[in-house]
Amino acid sequence: MHDYVGERAGWLAGLVRTAQDTGEIDPALSPVAVAHLCLLLTMGSALLTPDLHAVGDEEWSALLTRLVAAIAPTDPAPRTPLSKGEHQ
């Protein structure tokens, strides 16, 4: 399990770095910390299924929107989309 989680964390951190390079995530944030948070949320959601809590879709959406906005750059640079098949 340790190796699997480490592998997933490395993969997610790479995705975060790519998002930072394209201006989608604040470059001041640690890619490893963001990846760790994503893994915690994923693992927690496997244990705490929707039937175990009474959070409505609108409440959940509002919270997730706020969390995503919190990791966005404070002064976003213009984004340049990748061409089909292009990798950074």
Phi, psi and chi 1 to 4 in degrees:
 res  aa     phi    psi   chi1   chi2   chi3   chi4
   1 MET       -  -41.3 -178.1   68.3  166.7      -
   2 HIS   -58.3  -45.4 -176.0  -89.7      -      -
   3 ASP   -65.6  -41.5  -69.4  -17.9      -      -
   4 TYR   -61.9  -48.4  174.8   79.3      -      -
   5 VAL   -63.5  -40.8  170.9      -      -      -
   6 GLY   -61.5  -40.0      -      -      -      -
   7 GLU   -64.8  -46.3 -172.1  178.5  -62.0      -
   8 ARG   -62.3  -40.8  -66.8  -67.1  115.7 -148.6
   9 ALA   -62.8  -41.8      -      -      -      -
  10 GLY   -63.6  -41.9      -      -      -      -
  11 TRP   -63.4  -46.9  175.0   73.9      -      -
  12 LEU   -63.8  -41.3  -75.7  167.4      -      -
  13 ALA   -60.4  -37.7      -      -      -      -
  14 GLY   -63.2  -41.0      -      -      -      -
  15 LEU   -63.5  -40.1  -68.6  176.5      -      -
  16 VAL   -63.5  -44.3  171.4      -      -      -
  17 ARG   -58.9  -42.3  -76.0 -175.4 -164.7   93.5
  18 THR   -61.9  -43.8  -61.6      -      -      -
  19 ALA   -64.9  -33.7      -      -      -      -
  20 GLN   -67.5  -40.8  -71.8  172.8  -39.5      -
  21 ASP   -63.9  -30.6  -69.0  -15.8      -      -
  22 THR   -94.4    3.1   60.1      -      -      -
  23 GLY    83.9   14.1      -      -      -      -
  24 GLU   -89.0  -25.2  -63.2  171.3   89.8      -
  25 ILE  -128.3  140.9  -67.3  179.3      -      -
  26 ASP   -56.4  122.1 -172.3  -17.9      -      -
  27 PRO   -68.5  -12.2   22.1  -28.7      -      -
  28 ALA   -76.2  -16.0      -      -      -      -
  29 LEU   -82.5  147.4  -63.6  172.9      -      -
  30 SER   -73.5  121.8  162.3      -      -      -
  31 PRO   -59.0  -35.3  -22.6   31.8      -      -
  32 VAL   -67.1  -40.6  174.2      -      -      -
  33 ALA   -66.6  -41.8      -      -      -      -
  34 VAL   -64.5  -42.4  174.6      -      -      -
  35 ALA   -61.0  -42.0      -      -      -      -
  36 HIS   -62.2  -43.6 -173.4   76.0      -      -
  37 LEU   -60.5  -43.6  173.7   64.1      -      -
  38 CYS   -60.3  -42.7  -69.0      -      -      -
  39 LEU   -65.7  -40.5  -73.9  171.3      -      -
  40 LEU   -61.2  -43.5  -70.8  171.9      -      -
  41 LEU   -65.3  -41.0  -68.0  171.5      -      -
  42 THR   -64.5  -48.2  -59.0      -      -      -
  43 MET   -66.2  -39.2  -70.0  179.4 -173.6      -
  44 GLY   -64.9  -37.3      -      -      -      -
  45 SER   -68.9  -24.3   68.8      -      -      -
  46 ALA   -71.3  -30.1      -      -      -      -
  47 LEU   -89.9  -37.1  -62.7  172.9      -      -
  48 LEU  -106.7   80.9  -60.2  173.5      -      -
  49 THR   -71.2  159.1   57.6      -      -      -
  50 PRO   -53.9  -28.2  -26.3   34.5      -      -
  51 ASP   -72.5   -8.9   59.6  -47.3      -      -
  52 LEU   -94.9   -3.4  -65.4  176.5      -      -
  53 HIS  -143.0  162.0   56.3   80.8      -      -
  54 ALA  -112.7   52.7      -      -      -      -
  55 VAL   -98.2  122.7  178.3      -      -      -
  56 GLY   -73.8  159.9      -      -      -      -
  57 ASP   -57.3  -41.0  -71.0  -15.5      -      -
  58 GLU   -67.1  -40.4  -68.8  170.3    4.3      -
  59 GLU   -63.5  -44.7  -64.8  169.3  -61.4      -
  60 TRP   -63.6  -44.3 -169.4 -122.1      -      -
  61 SER   -60.9  -42.6  179.7      -      -      -
  62 ALA   -62.6  -41.8      -      -      -      -
  63 LEU   -65.8  -47.5  174.6   61.7      -      -
  64 LEU   -63.5  -37.7  -68.0  178.5      -      -
  65 THR   -61.0  -43.1  -61.2      -      -      -
  66 ARG   -64.6  -42.0  178.1   82.8   58.3   95.5
  67 LEU   -64.4  -43.4  -71.7  173.7      -      -
  68 VAL   -64.1  -41.9  169.4      -      -      -
  69 ALA   -62.6  -31.1      -      -      -      -
  70 ALA   -69.0  -24.8      -      -      -      -
  71 ILE   -98.3   -1.3   65.5  169.9      -      -
  72 ALA   -71.9  152.9      -      -      -      -
  73 PRO   -60.7  144.3  -12.9   21.4      -      -
  74 THR   -74.3  -28.4   53.9      -      -      -
  75 ASP  -131.3   79.3 -172.9   19.6      -      -
  76 PRO   -63.7  134.6   20.6  -26.2      -      -
  77 ALA   -80.3  156.0      -      -      -      -
  78 PRO   -59.8  135.8   -2.8    5.4      -      -
  79 ARG   -89.7  141.4  -67.8  176.7   41.9 -164.6
  80 THR  -117.1  111.5   54.1      -      -      -
  81 PRO   -65.9  148.3   13.8  -17.4      -      -
  82 LEU   -76.9  145.1  -62.0  175.5      -      -
  83 SER   -73.3  157.9  -59.3      -      -      -
  84 LYS   -57.2  127.5 -173.8  175.0 -177.9  178.9
  85 GLY    85.3   -7.7      -      -      -      -
  86 GLU   -84.4  140.1 -177.7 -178.9    1.9      -
  87 HIS  -124.3  148.8  -59.2  -80.3      -      -
  88 GLN  -104.9      -  -81.2 -166.6  -28.6      -
